């Protein structure tokens, strides 16, 4: 499942360079060329991370960052041609997760994105003493391997790759069991219960959204 990056950048040549590079790195890219379009696509596409320019038409990057952070904890990396400590502090005060000054290395930006998403190049998720290898479907807590079924692994990966996004039971059913599944959506609750039991002290990272579904968040 590809991670989705929303690039909000009005310089179309730079946006294309970023798009081509990150697509080659197996990311899905959505482009917006002004602040208003960026906000619209944020609400519509629910990206995993946002690369946000400061100097944008119609609505600047500061305002875009502020509005997004009021609605979501989605990671935002701000980029600008400026080289000012005050700009960086303002971005971080608004909730931006990182800040990069143009011109920059694409590989350095890629490394920052992977670090922010906490998924390395080998598909391994690390959080404190929890490690989950998505390719091998292996879960470790405090260095001890925890037995996990294929279906449990699928759902845990889906939660991690969509962390901080509310996932309805219907959406989870469609993604994990498929659109042709006609059973009761309570199977989702049962599987979540099994995963929580295996996560031990990290069980509360999977939060219940009453009447809706679940959200994976780091505590």
C-alpha positions in Angstrom: 0.0 0.0 0.0 1.7 3.2 -1.2 2.0 6.1 1.2 0.3 9.3 -0.1 2.1 12.6 -0.3 0.3 15.9 -0.9 2.7 18.4 -2.4 1.5 22.0 -2.2 3.9 24.0 -4.4 3.1 26.7 -6.9 6.4 26.4 -8.8 5.3 23.7 -11.3 8.8 22.8 -12.5 9.8 22.0 -8.9 6.5 20.2 -8.3 7.2 18.0 -11.3 10.7 17.2 -10.1 9.3 16.3 -6.6 6.5 14.2 -8.2 8.8 12.2 -10.5 11.3 11.6 -7.7 8.8 10.4 -5.1 6.8 8.3 -7.6 10.1 6.5 -8.4 10.4 5.9 -4.6 7.0 4.2 -4.7 4.9 7.0 -3.2 1.5 8.2 -4.5 1.6 11.9 -5.2 -1.2 14.5 -5.2 -0.3 18.0 -6.4 -1.8 21.4 -5.5 -0.5 24.7 -6.9 -2.0 27.1 -4.4 -3.1 27.2 -0.8 -6.9 26.9 -1.4 -6.5 23.9 -3.7 -4.1 22.4 -1.1 -6.7 22.6 1.6 -9.4 21.1 -0.7 -7.1 18.2 -1.6 -6.2 17.7 2.1 -9.8 17.1 3.0 -10.6 15.0 -0.1 -7.5 12.8 -0.4 -6.4 12.3 3.3 -2.7 12.1 2.5 -0.2 10.5 4.9 2.2 13.5 4.8 2.2 17.0 3.3 5.1 18.9 1.7 4.1 22.5 2.0 5.6 25.7 0.5 5.3 28.9 2.4 4.9 31.4 -0.5 1.7 30.3 -2.1 -1.0 32.1 -4.1 -4.4 32.9 -2.5 -3.5 31.4 0.9 0.0 31.2 2.2 1.7 28.2 3.8 1.4 29.6 7.3 -2.4 29.8 7.1 -2.6 26.4 5.3 -0.5 24.7 8.0 -2.5 26.4 10.8 -5.9 25.2 9.4 -4.7 21.6 8.7 -3.2 21.3 12.2 -6.6 22.4 13.8 -8.2 19.4 12.0 -5.5 16.8 12.0 -2.1 15.6 13.3 -0.9 14.8 9.8 2.8 15.4 9.4 3.8 18.6 7.5 7.2 19.4 6.2 7.4 23.1 5.3 9.8 24.3 2.5 10.7 27.8 1.5 13.4 29.8 -0.4 13.9 31.8 2.7 16.7 31.1 5.2 15.5 32.6 8.4 15.4 31.2 11.9 12.3 33.2 12.5 10.5 31.5 9.6 11.5 28.1 11.0 10.3 28.9 14.5 7.0 30.2 13.1 6.4 27.0 11.2 7.2 24.9 14.2 5.0 27.0 16.4 2.1 26.3 14.0 2.7 22.6 14.4 4.9 21.8 11.4 6.9 18.7 11.9 10.0 19.7 9.9 11.3 22.5 7.8 13.6 22.5 4.8 15.2 25.4 2.9 15.4 25.6 -0.9 17.6 24.5 -2.7 17.7 21.1 -1.0 18.7 17.5 -1.7 15.9 15.2 -2.8 17.5 12.3 -0.9 17.7 14.4 2.3 14.0 15.3 1.9 13.2 11.6 1.3 15.1 10.6 4.5 13.2 13.2 6.5 9.8 11.9 5.1 10.7 8.4 6.0 11.9 9.4 9.5 8.7 11.4 10.1 6.5 8.5 9.0 8.6 6.2 11.1 8.8 3.6 8.3 12.3 2.8 7.0 13.3 1.7 3.5 12.9 -1.9 4.4 9.2 -1.5 5.5 10.0 -1.7 9.2 8.0 0.3 11.7 9.7 1.3 14.9 8.1 3.0 17.9 9.9 2.8 21.3 10.3 -0.9 22.0 7.8 -2.0 19.4 9.0 -3.1 16.0 6.9 -4.5 13.1 8.4 -5.9 9.9 5.7 -5.4 7.3 7.4 -7.6 4.7 8.1 -10.5 7.0 4.9 -10.0 9.0 6.9 -10.2 12.3 6.1 -8.3 15.5 8.6 -7.7 18.2 8.1 -6.0 21.6 11.1 -5.4 23.9 13.1 -7.7 21.5 10.7 -10.6 22.0 8.9 -12.0 19.0 5.1 -12.0 19.2 3.2 -14.6 17.2 0.8 -12.8 14.9 -1.6 -14.2 12.2 -1.7 -13.1 8.6 -5.0 -11.3 9.1 -3.7 -9.6 12.2 -0.6 -8.5 10.4 -2.7 -7.1 7.5 -4.8 -5.0 9.9 -1.8 -3.8 12.0 0.0 -2.7 8.8 -3.2 -0.9 7.6 -3.4 0.9 10.9 0.2 1.9 10.9 0.2 3.1 7.3 -2.9 5.2 8.0 -2.0 6.4 11.5 -3.8 9.4 12.9 -6.6 8.8 10.4 -10.0 7.6 11.6 -10.9 4.4 9.8 -14.5 3.3 9.7 -15.4 -0.4 10.2 -16.8 -0.4 6.7 -13.5 0.9 5.2 -11.5 -1.7 7.3 -13.7 -4.5 6.0 -13.3 -3.4 2.4 -9.5 -3.1 2.7 -8.8 -6.2 4.8 -11.6 -8.6 3.8 -12.5 -7.2 0.4 -15.6 -5.7 -1.1 -17.2 -9.1 -1.6 -17.3 -9.8 2.2 -20.9 -10.1 3.4 -20.3 -11.0 7.0 -20.9 -8.9 10.2 -18.7 -5.9 10.7 -18.2 -7.1 14.3 -15.4 -9.3 12.9 -13.4 -6.0 12.8 -13.9 -5.5 16.6 -12.9 -9.1 17.2 -9.7 -8.8 15.2 -8.8 -5.5 16.9 -9.3 -7.1 20.3 -6.9 -9.9 19.3 -4.2 -7.4 18.1 -4.5 -5.2 21.2 -3.9 -8.3 23.4 -0.7 -9.0 21.5 0.5 -5.4 21.7 0.5 -5.5 25.5 1.5 -2.0 26.7 1.0 -0.5 23.3 -2.6 -1.7 23.0 -3.9 1.8 23.7 -2.3 3.0 20.4 -5.4 1.6 18.7 -8.1 3.9 19.9 -11.9 3.3 19.5 -13.9 6.0 17.9 -17.4 5.3 19.3 -20.0 4.6 16.7 -17.4 5.0 13.9 -14.4 2.8 14.0 -10.7 3.1 15.0 -7.6 5.3 14.8 -4.0 4.3 15.3 -2.0 6.9 17.2 1.3 6.9 19.1 1.3 7.6 22.8 
